[in-house]
Amino acid sequence: MNIETLIHAEWIIPVVPEGEVLENHAVAIDAGRIVEILPSVDAQAKYTAASSMTLEGHALIPGLINSHTHAAMSLMRGLADDLPLMTWLNEHIWPAEGRFVSEEFVRDGTQLAMAEMLRGGTTCFNDMYFYPDTTARVAAAAGMRVVVGLIVIDFPTAWAADADEYLKKGLDIHDEFRGHPLVTTAFAPHAPYTVSNGPLDRVRTLSDELQTPIHMHLHETKHEVDEATEQQGQRPIERLAELNIFSPNMVAVHMTQLSDDEITLIAETGSHVVHCPESNLKLASGFCPVTKLVEAGVNVALGTDGAASNNDLNMFSEMRTAALLAKGVSGDASALPAEKALSMATINGAKALGIANETGSLEVGKMADMVAVDLNALETRPIYHPISQLVYATDREQVAHVWVAGKQLLRDRNLTTLDSNKIRQRTDEWQKKISEFQ
């Protein structure tokens, strides 16, 4: 049978079912989708491929999904480190954004972020930032999968003047990319402290009508929760529950301050949580109770947050930190095992973002979003358990090849659709401008 691509690997880790490892198997790909996963000897007999690759000592995994980013903020990496969240935002990040955020800023910053993510094995990112139409077009041009956040905030920015304009522009973007093979959308009200009830009510109604996710920062810090309780007489989750925000469309990010009743609410409504362990640690925001959430049946995904508060977009590091932090916080060394951490970085993100029918696992019929990780290095030998090795011993520099929808975007660690030299040049130009402003 003639097909486009046949990839053989020493280990194939499909993620679904969780924990499964297939040795000396191959993935057959045609028209961008996975046709079959079968033993290599059988694949050689069954398929004639226009392109074939044999990856000895490599693990082939689903493309990683970064479920919470502010991609363009990569241009602010290291700008204001070691500060509390609200000081960081009010005195540094928001003033810099007010001065520099533009379509050009978002284009260049998103390209920098995508280059980093692709080289780190991330094939899909869920973004929340201004000029989401620019983010969508840049990602589509590079062949990368993206969920663009249709941002909503009460106050004016370079992108829109008020909530009505944010929503109007957002709906226009949703319509523009409806049916796009790589671009989907999510409503992205920034946070309870920046979005009032009226716009949130409209977001919930539109989300229900369009069956589009709602991507929102929530209970990120103790300060946020205490301030809301003092000013409004209720915790933010309680307020959002009164607005009927929680549903299988809700994607709540951070969630470091949760009571047992709130965990029950999240579970019962089918809402999703995105855990950003390294950003939360760096900003001293607190610890998301991942073990309790998972035990309650909540779907928990992983994100890096923006490079301005992380300071990288490294999902391998995020998996490791999430697994180790869960053990430390719970006092249970068996909490969040390696295979669960890998699921959080792949299929759980796809479920949260409503794209699990297309990506997040290596299954017949899904798009061929895949990453080949080279485990031949001394640092990752010997290999008793490939999944454990990926989570606890592997770094992003071992990502060798990346495909999205069957198209190779990284070959032998070289980007194929993005110009590294041009990205580096534009990034240096932005650094000079922003440094002078500071």
Backbone torsions as a table, in degrees:
resi	resn	phi	psi	omega
1	MET	NA	133.2	-179.7
2	ASN	-85.5	130.5	176.7
3	ILE	-137.8	171.3	-178.8
4	GLU	-76.2	-48.3	-169.6
5	THR	-141.1	141.7	174.1
6	LEU	-133.7	122.1	-177.3
7	ILE	-120.5	121.0	177.1
8	HIS	-100.2	138.6	177.4
9	ALA	-141.7	152.8	179.1
10	GLU	-64.5	-36.7	176.1
11	TRP	-133.7	132.7	170.0
12	ILE	-115.6	125.5	-178.4
13	ILE	-115.6	98.0	-172.8
14	PRO	-75.0	-17.5	-177.7
15	VAL	77.3	-39.3	171.9
16	VAL	-114.7	114.6	1.0
17	PRO	-73.3	151.4	-176.0
18	GLU	-62.1	132.5	175.8
19	GLY	89.3	-7.1	-178.6
20	GLU	-74.2	138.5	175.3
21	VAL	-130.0	123.6	179.8
22	LEU	-104.9	121.6	-178.7
23	GLU	-93.7	137.6	176.5
24	ASN	51.5	54.6	177.7
25	HIS	-115.1	173.1	178.9
26	ALA	-135.1	152.7	174.6
27	VAL	-111.9	122.3	176.5
28	ALA	-95.9	129.9	-173.9
29	ILE	-128.0	135.8	173.9
30	ASP	-147.5	138.6	-178.3
31	ALA	53.8	34.8	175.7
32	GLY	81.9	-3.0	-176.8
33	ARG	-116.6	156.9	178.6
34	ILE	-77.4	121.3	-179.7
35	VAL	-89.5	-40.6	-177.4
36	GLU	-165.5	150.1	170.5
37	ILE	-121.3	121.4	-171.1
38	LEU	-153.7	162.9	177.9
39	PRO	-55.0	143.7	-176.1
40	SER	-57.6	-40.0	-179.0
41	VAL	-63.0	-37.1	178.5
42	ASP	-72.8	-37.5	-179.8
43	ALA	-63.8	-39.7	179.7
44	GLN	-63.3	-34.1	-179.8
45	ALA	-79.1	-29.3	-171.4
46	LYS	-92.0	-34.7	-169.2
47	TYR	-117.9	144.3	168.0
48	THR	-114.2	115.4	-172.5
49	ALA	-108.6	140.8	175.1
50	ALA	-64.9	-31.8	177.6
51	SER	-135.5	132.4	-178.6
52	SER	-133.7	145.3	-179.8
53	MET	-142.3	135.3	175.8
54	THR	-115.2	122.9	-172.1
55	LEU	-117.6	85.6	178.2
56	GLU	-72.2	137.6	179.3
57	GLY	71.0	14.6	179.4
58	HIS	-110.8	148.7	169.1
59	ALA	-104.8	132.5	177.3
60	LEU	-104.2	120.1	-176.0
61	ILE	-127.5	163.7	172.6
62	PRO	-62.1	152.2	174.2
63	GLY	-58.7	138.2	179.4
64	LEU	-72.4	146.8	-179.1
65	ILE	-116.3	115.0	177.9
66	ASN	-89.2	102.6	-167.5
67	SER	-84.7	1.8	173.3
68	HIS	-155.6	112.1	178.4
69	THR	-138.5	160.9	164.1
70	HIS	-127.2	78.2	-164.5
71	ALA	-55.5	-46.5	-175.0
72	ALA	-63.9	-20.6	179.9
73	MET	-70.5	-0.8	172.3
74	SER	-58.0	-26.3	177.0
75	LEU	-70.0	-9.4	177.6
76	MET	-109.3	14.9	179.6
77	ARG	-56.6	122.5	178.0
78	GLY	78.8	9.9	-175.7
79	LEU	-68.6	-41.2	-175.5
80	ALA	-147.3	80.4	-175.5
81	ASP	-89.3	161.3	170.3
82	ASP	63.7	41.5	179.1
83	LEU	-129.3	151.6	174.2
84	PRO	-62.4	155.0	-172.8
85	LEU	-52.6	-53.7	-173.0
86	MET	-70.3	-32.6	173.7
87	THR	-65.9	-44.3	178.9
88	TRP	-57.7	-45.4	-178.6
89	LEU	-71.2	-55.3	-169.4
90	ASN	-69.9	-35.1	-172.0
91	GLU	-100.9	-13.3	-175.2
92	HIS	-131.1	-60.3	-171.3
93	ILE	-69.5	-51.0	-177.9
94	TRP	-64.1	-40.0	174.5
95	PRO	-61.7	-40.9	179.0
96	ALA	-65.4	-40.4	177.4
97	GLU	-63.4	-43.2	179.7
98	GLY	-59.1	-31.3	-179.2
99	ARG	-83.8	-37.2	-166.6
100	PHE	-115.1	-20.6	-173.4
101	VAL	-64.8	127.1	-179.4
102	SER	-157.3	176.1	176.1
103	GLU	-59.8	-39.8	-179.9
104	GLU	-65.3	-42.9	178.2
105	PHE	-59.1	-46.3	-178.2
106	VAL	-67.0	-39.8	178.1
107	ARG	-60.3	-50.4	-175.6
108	ASP	-70.6	-40.8	179.7
109	GLY	-67.0	-36.9	179.0
110	THR	-69.5	-38.4	177.0
111	GLN	-63.0	-41.0	176.6
112	LEU	-60.8	-44.9	-179.6
113	ALA	-64.4	-42.6	-179.2
114	MET	-65.1	-39.2	177.6
115	ALA	-59.9	-45.0	178.7
116	GLU	-63.8	-45.5	-177.0
117	MET	-65.9	-44.6	179.2
118	LEU	-61.6	-41.5	178.4
119	ARG	-68.4	-14.7	176.6
120	GLY	-105.1	11.3	174.7
121	GLY	87.0	8.4	177.2
122	THR	-89.7	126.5	-178.5
123	THR	-108.7	-12.1	-178.0
124	CYS	-145.2	137.5	175.5
125	PHE	-133.8	145.3	179.0
126	ASN	-104.9	109.8	-168.0
127	ASP	-107.1	149.8	174.0
128	MET	-135.4	103.0	178.2
129	TYR	-165.9	174.8	179.7
130	PHE	-73.5	161.5	-177.5
131	TYR	52.3	51.6	-179.5
132	PRO	-61.8	-24.1	176.3
133	ASP	-65.1	-36.9	177.0
134	THR	-66.9	-43.7	177.0
135	THR	-57.2	-44.0	-179.4
136	ALA	-61.8	-45.0	-176.6
137	ARG	-69.0	-38.8	179.3
138	VAL	-65.9	-42.5	179.4
139	ALA	-65.6	-44.8	-179.4
140	ALA	-61.5	-40.0	-179.6
141	ALA	-64.7	-33.3	180.0
142	ALA	-85.2	-9.9	-179.6
143	GLY	82.9	18.8	-178.2
144	MET	-99.5	145.5	-179.7
145	ARG	-81.9	138.6	-177.5
146	VAL	-146.8	146.1	166.3
147	VAL	-112.1	112.3	-176.2
148	VAL	-93.4	132.6	-179.7
149	GLY	-83.1	126.9	176.5
150	LEU	-86.1	87.7	-165.8
151	ILE	-67.6	144.0	176.8
152	VAL	-135.1	126.8	175.1
153	ILE	-142.4	150.5	-179.5
154	ASP	-69.3	-32.3	-171.8
155	PHE	-97.1	158.9	-177.4
156	PRO	-73.5	147.3	174.2
157	THR	-140.2	-176.4	177.3
158	ALA	-62.7	-21.9	-175.9
159	TRP	-85.6	-37.7	-176.7
160	ALA	-159.1	159.3	-174.4
161	ALA	-89.4	-33.5	-176.9
162	ASP	-157.0	177.8	-175.5
163	ALA	-58.7	-37.5	179.9
164	ASP	-61.3	-42.6	-179.5
165	GLU	-70.8	-38.3	176.0
166	TYR	-56.6	-47.2	-176.8
167	LEU	-68.1	-40.2	178.9
168	LYS	-62.1	-47.6	178.7
169	LYS	-63.1	-38.6	179.0
170	GLY	-62.3	-43.8	179.5
171	LEU	-65.6	-35.6	176.0
172	ASP	-62.1	-40.3	178.5
173	ILE	-67.6	-41.2	177.1
174	HIS	-57.3	-44.0	179.8
175	ASP	-68.0	-39.0	-178.1
176	GLU	-61.6	-38.2	-174.2
177	PHE	-105.4	11.6	178.0
178	ARG	-58.2	125.7	178.6
179	GLY	83.3	2.3	179.6
180	HIS	-67.1	139.1	-176.4
181	PRO	-69.8	-20.0	-177.1
182	LEU	-118.1	-19.3	-172.8
183	VAL	-113.4	124.3	168.6
184	THR	-125.3	174.7	-174.8
185	THR	-127.9	158.6	172.7
186	ALA	-143.3	140.6	171.8
187	PHE	-68.5	139.2	-173.2
188	ALA	-132.8	66.7	170.6
189	PRO	-62.5	129.3	-166.7
190	HIS	-60.0	-55.6	-176.9
191	ALA	-167.2	162.3	178.6
192	PRO	-59.5	-31.9	-176.9
193	TYR	-82.4	-3.0	178.2
194	THR	-121.9	-0.8	-179.0
195	VAL	-133.3	125.2	-177.2
196	SER	-84.9	175.5	-171.9
197	ASN	-63.4	-39.4	-177.5
198	GLY	-58.9	-54.9	177.2
199	PRO	-60.3	-37.5	178.8
200	LEU	-63.7	-38.0	178.2
201	ASP	-64.5	-40.0	177.9
202	ARG	-67.4	-39.8	177.9
203	VAL	-60.0	-44.8	-180.0
204	ARG	-61.7	-42.8	-179.9
205	THR	-63.6	-45.7	179.9
206	LEU	-65.7	-38.9	177.9
207	SER	-61.7	-42.4	177.6
208	ASP	-62.8	-43.5	-176.9
209	GLU	-67.1	-42.4	-173.6
210	LEU	-95.5	-6.1	-175.3
211	GLN	51.8	53.1	-178.5
212	THR	-116.3	138.2	-179.6
213	PRO	-61.1	158.1	170.4
214	ILE	-114.0	117.9	-173.5
215	HIS	-111.0	116.1	-169.2
216	MET	-149.2	137.8	169.3
217	HIS	-67.6	138.0	-178.2
218	LEU	-155.0	132.6	178.9
219	HIS	48.9	50.9	-178.9
220	GLU	-76.6	-35.9	-177.4
221	THR	-137.2	160.6	174.9
222	LYS	-63.9	-37.5	179.2
223	HIS	-58.8	-43.9	179.6
224	GLU	-58.8	-45.9	-177.5
225	VAL	-68.9	-44.3	-178.6
226	ASP	-64.7	-41.3	-179.5
227	GLU	-64.5	-42.2	178.6
228	ALA	-64.6	-40.0	-179.9
229	THR	-64.5	-40.6	-179.6
230	GLU	-69.9	-41.9	-174.3
231	GLN	-84.5	-34.0	-173.3
232	GLN	-115.1	-8.8	178.9
233	GLY	77.3	13.4	177.8
234	GLN	-156.8	154.4	177.6
235	ARG	-72.9	152.2	-177.6
236	PRO	-55.2	-40.1	179.8
237	ILE	-62.2	-39.0	178.1
238	GLU	-61.8	-43.3	178.4
239	ARG	-61.9	-45.9	-179.8
240	LEU	-66.4	-32.6	177.9
241	ALA	-64.6	-38.3	177.1
242	GLU	-64.3	-26.6	177.8
243	LEU	-89.4	3.9	179.7
244	ASN	58.5	36.6	180.0
245	ILE	-73.1	-32.3	-173.2
246	PHE	-77.9	127.8	-179.0
247	SER	-168.6	178.0	175.0
248	PRO	-61.9	-9.2	175.9
249	ASN	-88.1	-10.5	-173.3
250	MET	-84.8	127.7	177.3
251	VAL	-120.6	99.0	-174.9
252	ALA	-95.4	126.0	-173.3
253	VAL	-103.5	136.0	175.7
254	HIS	90.8	-75.3	173.8
255	MET	51.5	52.4	-179.7
256	THR	-86.1	-15.0	-175.3
257	GLN	-120.3	91.9	-174.4
258	LEU	-132.0	133.7	171.2
259	SER	-87.4	166.7	178.4
260	ASP	-61.9	-37.9	178.5
261	ASP	-64.6	-37.4	179.0
262	GLU	-69.0	-37.0	175.4
263	ILE	-62.6	-41.1	177.5
264	THR	-62.0	-42.6	178.4
265	LEU	-59.6	-47.0	-179.7
266	ILE	-60.1	-43.7	-178.9
267	ALA	-66.3	-45.5	-175.5
268	GLU	-68.4	-28.8	179.9
269	THR	-88.4	-4.9	-179.5
270	GLY	73.4	18.1	179.7
271	SER	-73.5	160.0	-178.2
272	HIS	-111.4	155.3	177.3
273	VAL	-124.2	137.4	172.2
274	VAL	-109.2	119.9	-178.4
275	HIS	-93.8	126.9	178.7
276	CYS	-121.7	74.1	-168.4
277	PRO	-61.8	-41.5	-174.0
278	GLU	-73.7	-38.9	175.7
279	SER	-64.1	-43.0	179.1
280	ASN	-62.8	-38.8	177.8
281	LEU	-66.9	-44.3	-176.1
282	LYS	-65.7	-36.6	-180.0
283	LEU	-92.0	4.4	-179.3
284	ALA	54.1	41.7	-176.0
285	SER	-81.2	-21.6	-176.9
286	GLY	123.1	-172.8	-175.1
287	PHE	-120.0	123.4	173.2
288	CYS	-69.3	128.8	-178.3
289	PRO	-77.2	68.8	-172.4
290	VAL	-59.1	-44.3	-177.2
291	THR	-60.4	-44.6	178.6
292	LYS	-64.3	-40.8	179.7
293	LEU	-62.9	-46.2	-179.7
294	VAL	-63.4	-43.3	178.9
295	GLU	-62.6	-29.2	178.6
296	ALA	-80.5	-7.6	179.3
297	GLY	94.5	13.7	179.8
298	VAL	-80.0	137.4	173.7
299	ASN	-78.6	116.7	-178.4
300	VAL	-113.1	124.8	177.7
301	ALA	-108.7	176.4	-178.5
302	LEU	-120.5	144.4	173.3
303	GLY	-143.7	162.4	178.7
304	THR	-94.5	-19.8	-163.9
305	ASP	70.0	-167.6	-178.4
306	GLY	-84.2	158.8	179.3
307	ALA	-68.3	-12.5	176.9
308	ALA	-74.2	-17.1	-178.1
309	SER	-127.5	13.5	-174.7
310	ASN	-112.4	-61.3	19.2
311	ASN	-114.7	29.4	178.5
312	ASP	-137.5	175.6	179.7
313	LEU	-118.0	47.7	-171.4
314	ASN	-98.3	101.9	-177.9
315	MET	-74.4	-23.2	173.7
316	PHE	-65.7	-44.9	176.8
317	SER	-63.1	-38.8	-179.2
318	GLU	-64.3	-40.9	177.1
319	MET	-60.1	-47.8	-177.6
320	ARG	-62.5	-47.2	-178.8
321	THR	-62.7	-41.2	179.5
322	ALA	-60.8	-44.8	-178.9
323	ALA	-65.3	-46.2	-178.5
324	LEU	-67.6	-41.3	-178.8
325	LEU	-64.7	-40.5	179.1
326	ALA	-60.7	-38.7	179.5
327	LYS	-68.0	-43.7	-179.1
328	GLY	-65.9	-42.7	-177.8
329	VAL	-70.2	-39.3	-176.7
330	SER	-84.8	-18.5	-175.1
331	GLY	71.8	22.1	-176.0
332	ASP	-129.3	112.5	-177.3
333	ALA	-66.9	-16.1	179.2
334	SER	-91.7	-2.7	-179.6
335	ALA	-67.7	142.8	177.3
336	LEU	45.5	69.5	178.2
337	PRO	-66.1	168.2	-172.9
338	ALA	-56.2	-42.9	-177.5
339	GLU	-65.4	-31.1	176.7
340	LYS	-70.8	-40.0	178.1
341	ALA	-61.7	-40.2	178.1
342	LEU	-66.1	-38.4	176.2
343	SER	-62.4	-40.1	179.1
344	MET	-61.7	-31.3	-178.1
345	ALA	-88.7	-0.5	-176.8
346	THR	-133.6	-91.2	-171.5
347	ILE	-65.7	-33.8	179.5
348	ASN	-65.0	-37.8	175.5
349	GLY	-64.4	-41.3	178.7
350	ALA	-62.1	-40.5	178.2
351	LYS	-63.8	-45.5	-178.3
352	ALA	-61.1	-35.5	-174.6
353	LEU	-93.3	2.1	176.2
354	GLY	74.3	25.6	-177.7
355	ILE	-126.0	22.4	-176.5
356	ALA	-69.1	-16.2	175.9
357	ASN	-77.3	-11.5	-176.1
358	GLU	-113.6	-30.0	-170.8
359	THR	-153.6	179.2	176.3
360	GLY	102.6	-15.0	178.4
361	SER	-156.3	161.5	176.7
362	LEU	-95.3	96.5	-178.6
363	GLU	-137.8	148.6	179.4
364	VAL	-57.4	131.3	179.0
365	GLY	97.8	-20.1	179.0
366	LYS	-82.4	161.7	175.3
367	MET	-64.3	145.6	-179.0
368	ALA	-82.5	72.9	172.1
369	ASP	-95.5	106.6	-167.9
370	MET	-142.4	155.9	179.1
371	VAL	-135.0	131.1	174.2
372	ALA	-102.4	122.4	-177.3
373	VAL	-111.5	125.0	-177.8
374	ASP	-82.5	112.7	179.9
375	LEU	-103.9	18.3	-180.0
376	ASN	-77.4	-15.4	-176.0
377	ALA	-62.8	149.8	177.5
378	LEU	-57.1	-33.0	-177.5
379	GLU	-67.6	-16.5	179.3
380	THR	-120.0	27.5	173.5
381	ARG	-119.4	149.3	-5.4
382	PRO	-76.4	168.7	-177.2
383	ILE	-117.2	100.5	175.5
384	TYR	-89.2	-41.1	-177.5
385	HIS	-135.4	102.6	-174.2
386	PRO	-55.9	-38.1	-177.9
387	ILE	-68.1	-43.8	176.6
388	SER	-59.5	-39.4	-179.6
389	GLN	-64.2	-39.3	179.0
390	LEU	-63.1	-40.3	-174.6
391	VAL	-82.7	-41.1	-170.1
392	TYR	-100.5	-17.8	-173.4
393	ALA	-128.2	-10.5	-172.6
394	THR	-99.5	143.0	174.5
395	ASP	-118.3	168.8	-172.7
396	ARG	-65.7	-20.8	178.9
397	GLU	-65.6	-12.8	179.1
398	GLN	-91.2	1.7	173.2
399	VAL	-72.7	119.2	-175.1
400	ALA	-99.6	-41.8	-174.7
401	HIS	-141.0	147.0	178.8
402	VAL	-139.0	134.7	174.8
403	TRP	-124.6	142.2	169.7
404	VAL	-126.4	123.9	-176.7
405	ALA	52.2	38.7	177.0
406	GLY	80.5	-6.5	179.7
407	LYS	-94.5	130.2	-177.3
408	GLN	-80.8	116.9	-178.8
409	LEU	-102.1	-16.0	175.2
410	LEU	-137.6	124.4	-179.4
411	ARG	-128.0	116.4	-177.7
412	ASP	52.3	42.7	178.0
413	ARG	70.6	9.0	176.6
414	ASN	-104.4	129.2	178.1
415	LEU	-69.2	139.3	-177.7
416	THR	-104.6	-17.2	-176.6
417	THR	-122.2	-2.1	178.5
418	LEU	-123.1	142.4	-177.9
419	ASP	-92.9	102.1	-176.0
420	SER	-60.4	-41.6	-177.9
421	ASN	-65.9	-41.5	179.2
422	LYS	-67.0	-40.2	178.3
423	ILE	-62.1	-43.5	179.6
424	ARG	-62.7	-41.6	179.5
425	GLN	-63.2	-47.2	-178.6
426	ARG	-66.5	-36.7	178.3
427	THR	-62.7	-42.6	178.7
428	ASP	-63.1	-36.4	178.3
429	GLU	-65.2	-41.5	178.3
430	TRP	-66.5	-39.9	179.0
431	GLN	-57.1	-43.3	-179.5
432	LYS	-62.0	-45.5	179.9
433	LYS	-62.3	-48.9	-175.3
434	ILE	-68.8	-36.2	178.1
435	SER	-62.4	-40.6	179.4
436	GLU	-66.1	-33.5	178.7
437	PHE	-68.6	-39.2	-177.1
438	GLN	-67.6	NA	NA
